[in-house]
Amino acid sequence: MHFKEYSSLLVAHQEAIVTVTLNRPAALNALSSEVIDELDHVLDILAAVNTGGKWPFRGMIITGAGEKAFAAGADIREMTDMSPDQAWAYSTRMQSLTLKLESLHVPVIAAVNGFALGGGCELAMACDFIYATTRATFGQPEVSLGLVPGFGGSVRMQQRVGPARARELLYTGQLIKADEAHWVGLVNALFDSQEELLGGARSTLLRIAGQSPTAVAAVKSTMRQVEGHDTARGLEIEAEAFREAFRTADMQEGTRAFLAKEKPAFPGR
């Protein structure tokens, strides 16, 4: 994989993990159109990787430069000059990006250091897991600006914390600290420092990298597909994924190794 040099992002690929850092610390890593375009470009590269059984990367981390913010939301200065139609295009552009993030075939962890507000919180919620430092702050404060969430917050916040709690957060614009975000289920794990945060995210992804890549991708895809369906339809989708797993070399190797009491060497196909 080859990434160009970006103006607003830093991209690193190490030990099968791609780390993307939003690199606008002076602007609290606000999600400008440039950031969205560059992040979209990175996701297109990752989504287009033909694994062919090699799986050059097994996970992704998104984080923010500096200690103050993961992403403090949309770029308000940029938004003030938008017409209603331009605002719609801005919203749908970011929504499209979050859907790409959700559909990526490997797990993605948002490593939140500092503020994750508005669009920043929405970006984090599009990831599989949210890890955070104890000093992180989350919220959807759009109503305080006469706005509404535009990057998926009204959908994903309900999925993360339930409808009643989501309504309270979105109606009031209330900001919550990391410990409360963890308690309500928005955040998966807390860490005392930024270094421990990134180390914890890498540790989880490397642990997942030890599993069958085809199985992990299938579980991620299945869980995304069943969301929003009733139980009966969800079970049908799951059964189809189970059938497809039996077509993979990873399933053959995994069951063989289990019966032989050996560690599996998954071929990734």
C-alpha positions as CSV (number, residue, x, y, z in Angstrom):
1,M,0.0,0.0,0.0
2,H,1.2,3.5,-0.8
3,F,-0.1,6.7,0.7
4,K,0.7,10.1,-0.5
5,E,1.7,13.0,1.8
6,Y,-1.4,14.6,3.1
7,S,-1.9,18.2,4.3
8,S,-4.2,17.3,7.3
9,L,-3.4,13.7,8.0
10,L,-0.5,11.5,9.1
11,V,-0.7,7.9,8.0
12,A,1.5,5.1,9.3
13,H,1.5,1.4,8.5
14,Q,3.3,-0.8,11.1
15,E,2.8,-4.5,12.2
16,A,-0.3,-4.9,10.0
17,I,-2.0,-1.9,11.6
18,V,-2.7,1.4,9.8
19,T,-2.8,4.4,12.0
20,V,-4.4,7.6,10.7
21,T,-3.8,10.8,12.8
22,L,-6.0,13.9,12.2
23,N,-3.3,16.5,12.0
24,R,-4.8,19.9,12.7
25,P,-4.0,20.4,16.4
26,A,-4.2,24.2,16.2
27,A,-7.8,23.8,15.0
28,L,-8.5,21.0,17.5
29,N,-8.5,18.6,14.5
30,A,-11.7,20.1,13.2
31,L,-13.2,18.2,10.2
32,S,-12.7,20.6,7.4
33,S,-13.6,19.6,3.8
34,E,-9.9,19.0,3.2
35,V,-9.7,16.5,6.2
36,I,-12.8,14.7,4.9
37,D,-11.4,14.5,1.3
38,E,-8.1,13.1,2.6
39,L,-9.6,10.6,4.9
40,D,-11.9,9.5,2.2
41,H,-8.8,9.0,-0.1
42,V,-7.2,6.8,2.6
43,L,-10.3,4.7,3.0
44,D,-10.6,4.2,-0.7
45,I,-7.0,2.8,-0.8
46,L,-7.6,0.5,2.2
47,A,-11.0,-0.7,0.8
48,A,-9.4,-1.5,-2.6
49,V,-6.7,-3.7,-1.2
50,N,-7.0,-7.1,-2.8
51,T,-6.0,-9.4,0.1
52,G,-5.5,-12.5,-2.0
53,G,-4.8,-14.4,1.2
54,K,-2.0,-12.0,2.2
55,W,-3.9,-9.4,4.3
56,P,-1.3,-6.6,4.4
57,F,-3.2,-4.8,7.1
58,R,-5.5,-6.3,9.8
59,G,-6.7,-3.2,11.6
60,M,-6.9,0.6,11.7
61,I,-6.6,3.2,14.4
62,I,-7.9,6.8,14.0
63,T,-6.7,9.3,16.5
64,G,-6.0,13.1,16.8
65,A,-2.7,15.0,17.0
66,G,-2.0,16.7,20.2
67,E,-3.5,16.2,23.7
68,K,-6.5,18.5,23.4
69,A,-8.7,16.9,20.8
70,F,-9.5,13.8,18.8
71,A,-11.7,16.1,16.6
72,A,-13.7,19.0,18.0
73,G,-16.3,18.7,15.4
74,A,-17.0,20.3,12.0
75,D,-15.1,23.4,10.9
76,I,-17.5,26.1,12.0
77,R,-15.6,28.9,10.2
78,E,-16.0,26.9,6.9
79,M,-19.7,26.2,7.6
80,T,-20.7,29.8,8.1
81,D,-20.2,30.5,4.4
82,M,-22.3,27.5,3.2
83,S,-25.6,27.7,1.5
84,P,-28.3,25.2,2.6
85,D,-27.5,23.1,-0.5
86,Q,-23.8,23.2,0.2
87,A,-24.5,22.2,3.8
88,W,-26.5,19.2,2.5
89,A,-23.6,18.2,0.3
90,Y,-21.1,18.6,3.2
91,S,-23.3,16.4,5.4
92,T,-23.8,13.6,2.8
93,R,-20.1,13.6,2.0
94,M,-19.2,12.9,5.6
95,Q,-22.0,10.4,6.0
96,S,-20.6,8.6,2.9
97,L,-17.2,8.5,4.6
98,T,-18.6,7.1,7.8
99,L,-20.3,4.3,5.8
100,K,-17.0,3.5,4.2
101,L,-15.4,3.3,7.6
102,E,-18.1,1.0,8.9
103,S,-17.9,-1.3,5.9
104,L,-14.0,-1.6,5.9
105,H,-13.2,-5.3,6.1
106,V,-11.0,-4.9,9.2
107,P,-11.8,-3.6,12.7
108,V,-11.3,0.1,13.3
109,I,-10.6,1.7,16.7
110,A,-11.1,5.4,17.5
111,A,-8.4,6.4,20.0
112,V,-9.9,9.5,21.6
113,N,-7.6,11.9,23.4
114,G,-9.4,15.0,24.5
115,F,-12.5,16.4,22.8
116,A,-14.7,14.3,20.5
117,L,-17.5,16.7,19.8
118,G,-20.1,17.0,17.1
119,G,-18.6,15.5,13.9
120,G,-15.7,14.2,15.9
121,C,-18.0,12.2,18.1
122,E,-19.8,11.0,15.0
123,L,-16.6,9.9,13.4
124,A,-15.6,8.0,16.5
125,M,-19.1,6.3,16.6
126,A,-18.5,5.0,13.0
127,C,-15.6,2.9,14.3
128,D,-16.0,-0.6,15.7
129,F,-14.6,0.4,19.1
130,I,-14.0,3.7,21.0
131,Y,-11.0,3.7,23.3
132,A,-10.3,6.9,25.3
133,T,-8.1,8.6,27.8
134,T,-9.7,9.5,31.1
135,R,-9.5,13.2,30.2
136,A,-11.6,12.7,27.0
137,T,-14.9,14.5,26.5
138,F,-17.8,13.5,24.3
139,G,-20.9,15.2,23.0
140,Q,-23.3,16.3,20.3
141,P,-23.7,20.1,21.1
142,E,-25.2,21.0,17.7
143,V,-28.4,22.4,19.2
144,S,-26.4,25.1,21.0
145,L,-25.5,26.4,17.5
146,G,-29.0,26.1,16.1
147,L,-27.9,23.0,14.2
148,V,-28.6,19.3,14.2
149,P,-26.2,16.3,13.9
150,G,-25.3,16.0,10.3
151,F,-22.7,13.2,10.2
152,G,-24.8,10.3,11.6
153,G,-25.1,11.2,15.2
154,S,-28.9,10.9,15.4
155,V,-28.6,7.4,14.2
156,R,-25.4,6.0,15.7
157,M,-25.9,7.6,19.2
158,Q,-29.1,5.6,19.6
159,Q,-27.3,2.5,18.5
160,R,-24.5,3.1,21.0
161,V,-26.4,4.2,24.1
162,G,-30.1,3.5,23.5
163,P,-32.8,5.9,22.4
164,A,-33.7,7.5,25.8
165,R,-30.1,8.4,26.6
166,A,-29.4,9.5,23.1
167,R,-32.4,11.9,23.1
168,E,-31.2,13.5,26.3
169,L,-27.7,14.0,25.0
170,L,-28.8,15.4,21.6
171,Y,-31.7,17.5,22.9
172,T,-29.6,19.2,25.7
173,G,-26.2,19.3,23.8
174,Q,-24.7,18.0,27.1
175,L,-21.0,17.1,27.1
176,I,-20.0,14.0,29.1
177,K,-16.7,13.0,30.5
178,A,-14.9,9.8,29.7
179,D,-16.0,7.9,32.8
180,E,-19.7,8.6,32.1
181,A,-19.2,7.8,28.4
182,H,-17.7,4.4,29.4
183,W,-20.5,3.8,31.9
184,V,-23.3,4.4,29.3
185,G,-21.5,2.2,26.7
186,L,-20.3,4.8,24.3
187,V,-16.7,4.0,25.2
188,N,-15.2,0.5,25.3
189,A,-12.1,1.1,27.4
190,L,-10.3,3.9,29.3
191,F,-6.6,4.6,29.7
192,D,-4.7,7.0,31.8
193,S,-2.4,8.4,29.1
194,Q,-2.2,8.9,25.4
195,E,0.6,6.5,25.2
196,E,-1.4,3.8,27.0
197,L,-4.4,4.6,24.8
198,L,-2.5,3.9,21.6
199,G,-0.8,0.9,23.1
200,G,-4.1,-0.5,24.2
201,A,-5.6,0.0,20.8
202,R,-2.7,-1.7,19.1
203,S,-2.8,-4.6,21.6
204,T,-6.4,-5.3,20.8
205,L,-5.9,-5.1,17.0
206,L,-2.9,-7.4,17.2
207,R,-4.9,-9.9,19.3
208,I,-7.6,-9.8,16.6
209,A,-4.9,-10.2,13.9
210,G,-4.2,-13.6,15.5
211,Q,-7.7,-14.8,14.5
212,S,-8.9,-15.8,11.0
213,P,-9.0,-12.7,8.9
214,T,-11.8,-14.0,6.8
215,A,-13.9,-14.9,9.8
216,V,-13.3,-11.5,11.5
217,A,-14.3,-9.8,8.2
218,A,-17.5,-12.0,8.0
219,V,-18.5,-11.3,11.6
220,K,-18.1,-7.5,11.0
221,S,-20.1,-7.7,7.8
222,T,-22.8,-9.8,9.3
223,M,-23.3,-7.6,12.4
224,R,-23.6,-4.6,10.2
225,Q,-26.1,-6.3,7.9
226,V,-28.4,-7.6,10.7
227,E,-28.5,-4.2,12.5
228,G,-32.0,-2.7,12.0
229,H,-33.6,-6.0,10.9
230,D,-36.0,-8.0,13.0
231,T,-34.7,-11.2,14.7
232,A,-35.9,-13.6,12.1
233,R,-34.3,-11.7,9.2
234,G,-31.1,-11.2,11.3
235,L,-30.9,-15.0,11.8
236,E,-31.2,-15.6,8.1
237,I,-28.3,-13.3,7.4
238,E,-26.2,-14.9,10.1
239,A,-27.0,-18.4,8.7
240,E,-25.9,-17.4,5.3
241,A,-22.6,-16.0,6.7
242,F,-22.1,-19.3,8.6
243,R,-22.6,-21.2,5.4
244,E,-20.0,-19.1,3.6
245,A,-17.5,-19.6,6.4
246,F,-17.5,-23.3,5.5
247,R,-16.2,-22.4,2.0
248,T,-13.0,-20.8,3.4
249,A,-9.6,-22.3,3.9
250,D,-9.4,-20.5,7.2
251,M,-12.3,-22.7,8.5
252,Q,-10.5,-25.8,7.4
253,E,-7.3,-24.8,9.0
254,G,-9.0,-23.6,12.2
255,T,-10.9,-26.8,12.8
256,R,-7.9,-28.9,11.9
257,A,-5.6,-27.1,14.3
258,F,-8.2,-27.3,17.1
259,L,-8.5,-31.0,16.8
260,A,-4.8,-31.4,16.5
261,K,-4.3,-29.1,19.5
262,E,-2.1,-26.8,17.5
263,K,-2.0,-23.1,16.9
264,P,-3.7,-22.4,13.5
265,A,-1.8,-20.8,10.7
266,F,-4.7,-19.1,8.9
267,P,-4.1,-18.7,5.1
268,G,-6.5,-15.7,5.0
269,R,-8.8,-17.0,2.3
